[in-house]
């Protein structure tokens, strides 16, 4: 009897979970299931809304300040082999609009992922039937289409709302852009929407006229990778707060404990669920899990440089696990796919990919605006730009640049003068040099940490290729001892190709390892040693990586290339076999 009661109880829990996952009792759940007084709301066709949250970028400076140069990427070293695509870098974040009351810049990011209902409303221009017909033509999800048609034919409004509250997926990148284009045009033609859109100030000095707004409004677009990651990490708020280890909340892997991931993200599911069903992270819903989100950037191998590929998505989807999501995670999504059935190339319509909008603006609106930011640029070049990727790329090599700063510091310190004005100028120059030296030192530490991480990754990848090649070589030798046959020859040829590919991959990665070790020898030894120790500390979960780090430390002080290769081979056999 108790067993039957237990089964009924479990069955009830399952039904309750299913009911809750699909719960959508009011129209608001399609666009704002969790309203908040500080929501920034814009109208949409069919009386729906698009809801945004303000992301603060502190300071009144147009070009930026020290607080805005943020560290992004795999800061903690938890990305493993994906760290090559998530390298640490310092980038200046900026806002699209200026708030004269708070004297801060800001941008407006979608509070939720764009829902199916919002797409239908926009593409049907408020006519639901017309929007649904358009949806059926664009979406490559037969199951969703069937459920929608069934709900509409039986006038099941609650079921329709449930389906409309799902994040929009399974449309092409071109159709995502088309939705944004159509919504922009609708908003510009709708008086209420047009008037509510944020605008740039007419100028940026302290005059009363500058507090007036331009007539030209902002526009909807996809967020950049940096805008997405800055918001996901908590923005200005998390930059000023630290955890028990002294690390800023901004630099943590996730804005929540990994063990609590199921409270904030839809993960390890077969399908996405309604927007806004989990807890918020800094005011936003579903930044992690549910569906991965498109950004405005094409996928570049090193974040903002290197080989450029297809689309970049962030946040992970319902397929991901709590162990492999993080704020720095970035994936590449193809724009076109080859379909075996039709034997043709088609636009990719990913069922795990959606979007979240941001409101953007022009960089420069008018000549007066340009003059205001021109005046600020000189101080920005001295105080902020040197610590950014752009600033460093303008000078000599990083280490040499730091050495030159130190030499200049020594020369200035040695100048003796009784001229008070000249003395003040020298003291000011000395302060600026100390500041530049400190910033360069910080960036050199980050750069060295990244080189160490990549160096070990090259060695580890080379080692994996080497150990995978060994059994194939043994298989080739075994096959050659068998009696001759065409089938045996084909098998040998196939395995030999696999073997050669692995050998080539080993050689390529080992060559990169050699080059990286030689690059590290150009850094001060204390910085290299510190970077290796930090990598070891951050890799407590990865014993193999720690072993390669210790080997790297040995190679930096002894041995030739041939010794290094044997060391990598021997260690790899120990690690991977």
C-alpha positions in Angstrom: 0.0 0.0 0.0 2.8 2.4 0.9 4.6 1.6 -2.4 1.4 2.6 -4.3 1.1 5.8 -2.3 4.8 6.6 -3.0 4.3 6.0 -6.8 1.2 8.3 -6.8 3.3 11.0 -4.9 6.1 10.8 -7.4 3.6 10.9 -10.3 2.0 14.0 -8.7 5.5 15.7 -8.5 6.2 15.0 -12.1 2.8 16.4 -13.2 3.4 19.5 -11.0 6.8 20.0 -12.5 5.5 19.7 -16.0 2.6 22.1 -15.2 4.9 24.6 -13.6 7.3 24.5 -16.5 4.5 25.3 -18.9 2.6 27.7 -16.7 1.6 30.9 -18.5 -1.7 32.4 -17.2 -1.5 36.0 -18.4 -0.3 37.8 -21.5 2.6 39.3 -19.6 4.4 36.0 -19.4 5.1 36.2 -23.1 7.3 39.3 -22.6 7.7 40.2 -18.9 6.8 37.4 -16.5 8.8 39.1 -13.7 8.1 42.9 -13.8 10.2 45.3 -11.8 9.8 49.1 -11.2 13.2 49.8 -12.9 12.3 48.0 -16.1 12.8 50.0 -19.3 9.8 49.1 -21.4 9.1 49.8 -25.1 5.9 48.9 -26.9 5.5 46.3 -29.6 2.6 45.4 -32.0 -0.4 43.6 -30.6 0.0 45.4 -27.2 3.1 43.4 -26.3 6.3 44.9 -24.9 10.1 44.6 -25.1 11.7 44.9 -21.7 15.3 46.1 -21.1 17.5 46.7 -18.1 20.0 49.5 -17.7 23.7 48.4 -17.6 25.8 51.1 -15.9 29.3 52.0 -17.2 30.7 54.3 -14.5 32.2 57.7 -15.2 31.3 60.7 -17.4 34.3 60.2 -19.7 33.5 59.4 -23.3 36.7 57.5 -24.0 36.8 55.7 -20.7 38.6 55.5 -17.4 40.6 53.0 -15.4 37.5 51.4 -13.9 36.1 50.7 -17.3 39.1 48.7 -18.5 37.9 45.3 -17.4 39.4 41.9 -17.5 37.4 39.3 -19.4 38.0 35.8 -20.7 39.0 32.7 -18.8 40.2 34.6 -15.7 40.1 31.6 -13.4 41.6 29.1 -15.8 38.5 26.8 -15.7 38.0 26.7 -19.5 40.4 23.8 -20.0 41.1 23.2 -23.7 38.7 26.0 -24.7 41.0 28.5 -23.0 42.7 29.1 -26.4 39.4 30.8 -27.5 38.8 32.5 -24.2 42.1 34.1 -23.5 42.3 36.8 -20.8 42.3 40.3 -22.1 41.8 43.9 -20.8 39.2 45.7 -22.8 37.5 49.1 -22.3 33.7 48.8 -21.9 31.5 51.7 -23.0 27.9 52.7 -22.9 25.7 53.9 -25.7 23.9 56.7 -23.8 24.7 59.2 -21.1 22.7 59.9 -17.9 23.3 63.5 -16.7 21.7 62.8 -13.3 24.1 60.0 -12.4 26.9 61.2 -14.6 27.4 57.7 -16.0 27.2 56.1 -19.4 24.9 53.1 -19.9 23.5 50.7 -22.4 20.1 48.9 -22.4 20.2 45.1 -22.7 17.1 42.9 -23.1 15.9 41.5 -19.7 14.8 38.3 -21.4 15.5 36.4 -24.6 13.2 37.3 -27.5 10.1 35.1 -27.3 8.1 33.4 -30.1 5.1 35.7 -29.2 7.2 38.8 -29.7 8.4 37.5 -33.1 4.9 36.7 -34.2 3.6 40.1 -33.1 6.3 42.0 -35.0 6.4 39.9 -38.2 2.6 40.0 -38.4 2.5 43.7 -37.6 0.0 43.0 -34.8 -2.0 40.4 -36.8 -1.5 37.1 -35.0 -2.7 34.9 -37.8 -0.5 36.6 -40.3 2.5 36.4 -37.9 1.9 32.7 -37.4 1.9 32.0 -41.1 5.2 33.8 -41.4 6.6 31.9 -38.4 5.6 28.5 -40.0 7.6 29.5 -43.1 10.8 30.4 -41.2 11.0 28.0 -38.3 12.6 24.6 -38.8 10.9 22.9 -35.8 8.0 20.7 -37.0 7.1 19.7 -33.4 6.6 23.4 -32.4 4.6 24.1 -35.5 2.4 21.2 -35.0 1.7 22.2 -31.4 1.0 25.7 -32.4 -1.4 24.7 -35.1 -3.2 22.4 -32.8 -3.6 25.0 -30.1 -4.8 27.6 -32.5 -7.3 25.3 -34.2 -8.9 24.5 -30.8 -8.7 28.1 -29.5 -6.7 27.0 -26.5 -5.5 30.5 -25.6 -3.6 29.4 -22.5 -1.6 26.8 -24.5 -0.9 29.4 -27.2 0.5 31.7 -24.5 2.7 28.9 -23.2 4.1 28.3 -26.6 4.5 32.0 -27.3 6.5 32.4 -24.1 9.2 30.1 -25.3 12.4 31.7 -26.6 12.6 32.2 -30.4 14.8 29.5 -32.0 15.3 27.6 -35.2 15.4 30.6 -37.6 18.3 31.6 -39.7 20.8 34.4 -38.7 19.4 36.4 -41.6 15.9 36.1 -40.2 17.1 37.2 -36.8 18.5 40.3 -38.5 15.2 40.7 -40.4 13.2 40.7 -37.1 15.5 43.4 -35.7 15.1 45.5 -38.9 11.3 45.2 -38.9 11.0 46.0 -35.2 13.2 49.1 -35.7 11.0 50.4 -38.5 7.8 49.7 -36.5 9.2 51.5 -33.5 10.2 54.5 -35.6 6.7 54.7 -37.0 4.9 54.3 -33.7 4.8 57.6 -31.8 4.8 56.0 -28.4 7.8 53.8 -29.1 9.7 56.5 -31.0 9.4 59.0 -28.1 10.5 56.5 -25.5 13.7 55.5 -27.3 16.9 56.8 -25.5 18.9 59.5 -27.2 22.4 60.9 -27.1 23.0 64.4 -25.5 23.7 67.2 -28.0 27.2 67.7 -26.6 29.3 66.5 -23.7 30.5 69.6 -21.8 28.8 71.0 -18.7 26.6 73.6 -20.4 22.9 73.5 -20.0 22.5 73.0 -23.8 24.4 69.7 -23.6 21.7 68.2 -21.3 19.2 68.5 -24.2 18.7 65.4 -26.2 19.3 64.8 -29.9 16.3 64.1 -32.1 17.8 61.0 -33.5 17.0 58.0 -31.3 18.8 54.7 -30.6 18.2 51.5 -32.5 17.8 47.8 -31.8 20.7 45.5 -32.5 22.5 42.4 -31.2 24.8 42.9 -28.2 28.6 42.8 -28.7 30.5 40.0 -27.0 31.9 42.5 -24.5 28.5 44.0 -23.7 27.1 40.5 -23.1 30.0 39.3 -20.9 30.1 42.6 -18.9 26.4 42.3 -18.1 26.7 38.5 -17.4 29.5 39.2 -14.9 27.4 41.8 -13.1 28.8 45.0 -14.5 29.8 48.0 -12.3 28.2 46.5 -9.2 30.3 43.3 -9.2 33.5 45.2 -10.1 33.4 46.9 -6.7 32.5 43.9 -4.6 34.8 41.0 -3.6 34.3 37.4 -2.4 35.9 35.8 0.6 39.0 35.1 -1.4 39.5 38.7 -2.2 38.6 38.2 -5.9 36.1 40.7 -7.4 32.7 39.2 -8.1 33.2 40.3 -11.7 36.2 37.9 -12.1 34.3 34.8 -10.9 33.4 32.1 -13.4 29.7 32.6 -12.9 27.5 35.1 -11.0 26.3 32.2 -8.8 27.7 29.1 -7.2 28.1 26.3 -9.7 26.3 24.0 -7.3 23.2 26.3 -7.6 23.2 26.4 -11.4 19.8 24.8 -11.6 18.3 27.8 -9.8 19.4 30.2 -12.4 19.8 28.3 -15.7 17.8 25.8 -17.8 20.4 23.0 -18.3 20.5 19.3 -19.1 17.0 19.4 -20.7 15.7 18.2 -24.0 14.0 21.5 -24.9 14.0 25.1 -24.0 11.4 26.4 -21.5 9.4 29.6 -21.0 11.4 32.8 -20.6 12.0 34.1 -17.0 11.3 30.8 -15.2 14.5 30.7 -13.1 16.1 33.2 -10.8 17.6 36.5 -12.0 21.3 37.2 -12.3 21.8 41.0 -11.8 18.3 41.7 -13.2 18.6 39.5 -16.3 16.9 36.1 -16.9 18.3 33.1 -18.9 21.7 34.6 -19.6 23.0 31.1 -19.0 21.2 28.1 -20.4 17.8 27.9 -22.0 19.1 29.0 -25.5 22.6 30.2 -26.4 22.4 33.8 -27.6 23.7 35.5 -30.8 26.1 38.4 -30.5 27.0 41.1 -33.0 30.6 39.8 -33.3 31.8 37.2 -35.8 33.8 34.5 -34.2 37.5 35.4 -34.0 40.1 32.9 -32.8 41.4 35.2 -30.0 38.3 37.1 -29.1 39.1 40.3 -31.0 41.9 39.2 -33.3 43.1 36.4 -35.4 41.2 34.2 -37.9 37.6 35.3 -38.4 34.9 32.7 -38.8 31.1 32.5 -38.5 28.8 33.6 -35.7 29.5 33.9 -32.0 27.1 32.7 -29.4 27.3 33.1 -25.6 25.7 31.7 -22.5 25.2 28.0 -23.4 21.9 26.3 -24.0 19.6 23.7 -22.4 21.9 21.0 -23.6 24.8 22.2 -21.5 25.7 21.0 -18.0 26.5 23.1 -14.9 30.2 22.0 -15.3 30.7 23.6 -18.7 29.0 27.0 -18.5 30.8 30.1 -17.6 30.7 33.9 -18.3 33.6 33.6 -20.7 32.3 30.7 -22.7 32.1 31.5 -26.4 31.1 29.2 -29.2 31.1 29.4 -33.0 27.9 28.8 -34.9 27.9 28.2 -38.7 25.8 30.4 -41.0 25.2 27.7 -43.6 25.0 23.9 -43.2 25.1 21.0 -45.7 22.0 18.8 -45.7 22.7 15.2 -46.7 19.1 14.6 -47.7 18.8 17.4 -50.3 22.5 17.5 -50.9 22.5 21.3 -50.8 23.7 24.1 -48.6 21.0 25.8 -46.5 20.9 28.5 -43.9 21.5 27.2 -40.4 18.4 27.2 -38.2 19.7 26.2 -34.8 17.1 24.9 -32.3 19.5 25.8 -29.4 20.1 29.4 -30.5 18.1 32.6 -29.8 18.8 36.2 -29.3 18.6 39.1 -26.8 18.4 42.7 -28.0 20.4 45.7 -27.0 19.6 49.4 -27.8 22.5 51.0 -29.5 23.4 54.5 -30.7 25.8 56.3 -33.0 29.4 56.9 -31.8 29.5 60.5 -33.1 26.4 62.5 -33.7 27.6 66.0 -34.8 30.6 68.3 -35.1 30.2 69.8 -31.7 30.0 66.4 -30.1 33.2 65.5 -31.9 35.0 68.6 -30.6 34.0 67.7 -27.0 35.4 64.2 -27.2 38.5 65.5 -29.0 39.5 67.6 -26.0 39.2 64.5 -23.8 41.3 62.2 -26.0 44.7 63.6 -25.0 44.3 62.7 -21.3 42.8 59.3 -22.3 45.9 58.5 -24.3 48.1 59.1 -21.3 46.0 57.7 -18.4 43.9 54.9 -19.9 44.7 53.7 -23.4 48.2 52.4 -22.5 46.6 49.5 -20.5 44.3 48.4 -23.4 45.0 46.2 -26.3 44.9 49.1 -28.7 47.4 51.1 -26.5 49.8 48.3 -26.2 49.7 47.5 -29.9 50.9 51.1 -30.7 54.2 50.7 -28.9 57.2 48.5 -28.9 57.2 45.0 -27.5 55.7 44.7 -24.0 58.8 43.9 -22.1 61.0 46.4 -23.9 58.3 49.0 -23.3 58.4 48.4 -19.6 62.2 48.6 -19.6 62.1 51.9 -21.5 59.7 53.3 -18.9 62.0 52.3 -16.1 65.0 53.8 -17.9 63.1 57.1 -18.3 62.1 57.0 -14.7 65.8 56.7 -13.7 66.9 59.5 -16.0 64.2 61.9 -14.7 65.0 61.0 -11.1 68.6 62.0 -11.7 67.8 65.4 -13.1 68.7 68.2 -10.6 67.2 71.7 -11.0 66.4 74.7 -8.9 63.8 76.0 -11.4 60.5 75.5 -9.6 58.3 75.4 -12.8 60.6 72.9 -14.5 60.8 70.9 -11.2 56.9 70.7 -11.1 56.8 69.6 -14.7 59.4 66.9 -14.0 57.5 65.7 -10.9 54.3 65.5 -13.0 56.1 63.5 -15.7 57.6 61.2 -13.1 54.1 60.5 -11.7 52.7 59.8 -15.1 55.7 57.4 -15.8 55.1 55.6 -12.5 51.4 55.2 -13.4 52.3 54.0 -16.9 54.9 51.6 -15.5 52.3 50.1 -13.1 49.7 49.6 -15.8 52.2 48.1 -18.1 53.4 45.8 -15.4 49.8 44.6 -14.7 49.2 44.0 -18.4 52.5 42.1 -18.7 51.5 39.9 -15.8 48.2 39.1 -17.5 49.9 38.6 -20.9 52.5 36.2 -19.3 49.7 34.2 -17.6 48.0 33.8 -20.9 51.1 32.7 -22.7 51.8 30.1 -19.9 48.3 28.8 -20.3 48.6 28.5 -24.0 52.1 26.9 -23.8 50.8 24.2 -21.6 47.8 23.6 -23.8 50.1 23.1 -26.8 52.1 20.6 -24.9 49.1 18.8 -23.6 47.4 18.7 -27.1 50.7 17.5 -28.6 50.9 14.8 -26.0 47.4 13.6 -26.6 48.1 13.3 -30.3 51.3 11.4 -29.6 49.6 8.8 -27.3 46.7 8.4 -29.8 49.3 7.7 -32.6 51.0 4.9 -30.7 48.2 2.3 -30.9 47.7 3.1 -34.6 51.4 2.5 -35.3 51.1 -0.9 -33.5 48.0 -1.7 -35.4 49.7 -1.0 -38.7 52.6 -3.3 -37.8 50.1 -6.0 -36.8 48.1 -5.7 -40.1 51.3 -5.9 -42.2 52.0 -9.3 -40.7 48.7 -10.7 -41.9 48.2 -12.4 -45.3 47.9 -10.0 -48.2 44.4 -8.9 -49.4 42.8 -5.8 -50.9 40.7 -5.4 -47.7 43.8 -5.5 -45.6 45.5 -3.0 -47.8 42.6 -0.6 -47.5 42.6 -1.0 -43.8 46.3 -0.3 -43.6 45.9 2.7 -45.8 43.1 4.1 -43.6 45.0 3.5 -40.3 48.2 5.0 -41.8 46.3 8.2 -42.7 45.0 8.4 -39.2 48.5 7.8 -37.8 50.1 10.4 -40.1 47.4 13.0 -39.2 48.1 12.5 -35.5 51.9 12.7 -36.1 51.4 16.0 -38.0 49.2 17.4 -35.3 51.8 16.4 -32.7 54.6 18.1 -34.6 52.5 21.3 -35.2 51.5 21.6 -31.5 55.0 20.8 -30.3 56.4 23.5 -32.6 54.0 25.9 -31.0 55.1 24.7 -27.6 58.8 25.4 -28.5 57.9 28.9 -29.8 55.9 29.7 -26.7 58.7 28.6 -24.4 61.1 30.8 -26.2 58.6 33.7 -25.9 58.4 33.1 -22.2 62.2 33.4 -21.9 61.8 37.0 -23.0 59.7 37.8 -19.9 61.3 38.6 -16.5 61.9 35.2 -14.7 60.0 36.3 -11.6 56.9 37.1 -13.6 57.1 33.8 -15.5 57.5 31.9 -12.2 54.5 33.7 -10.7 52.4 33.0 -13.8 53.2 29.3 -13.6 52.4 29.2 -9.9 49.1 31.0 -10.5 48.2 28.5 -13.3 49.0 25.6 -10.9 46.8 27.2 -8.2 43.9 27.7 -10.7 44.3 24.1 -12.0 43.8 22.2 -8.8 41.1 20.2 -10.6 43.4 19.3 -13.5 46.3 17.1 -12.3 47.5 16.6 -15.9 47.8 20.3 -16.5 49.7 20.7 -13.3 52.2 18.0 -14.5 52.8 19.9 -17.8 53.2 23.2 -15.9 55.9 21.6 -13.8 57.6 20.3 -16.9 57.4 23.8 -18.5 59.2 25.2 -15.5 62.0 22.7 -16.1 62.2 23.5 -19.8 62.6 27.2 -19.0 65.9 26.6 -17.3 67.5 23.6 -19.0 67.5 21.3 -22.0 67.4 21.5 -25.8 64.5 21.1 -28.2 65.2 17.4 -28.6 65.2 16.9 -24.8 61.9 18.8 -24.6 60.3 16.5 -27.2 61.3 13.4 -25.3 60.1 14.9 -22.0 56.7 15.7 -23.5 56.4 12.2 -25.1 57.3 10.5 -21.8 55.0 12.6 -19.7 52.1 12.2 -22.1 52.4 8.4 -22.0 52.2 8.6 -18.2 49.2 11.0 -18.3 47.1 9.5 -21.1 47.9 5.8 -21.1 
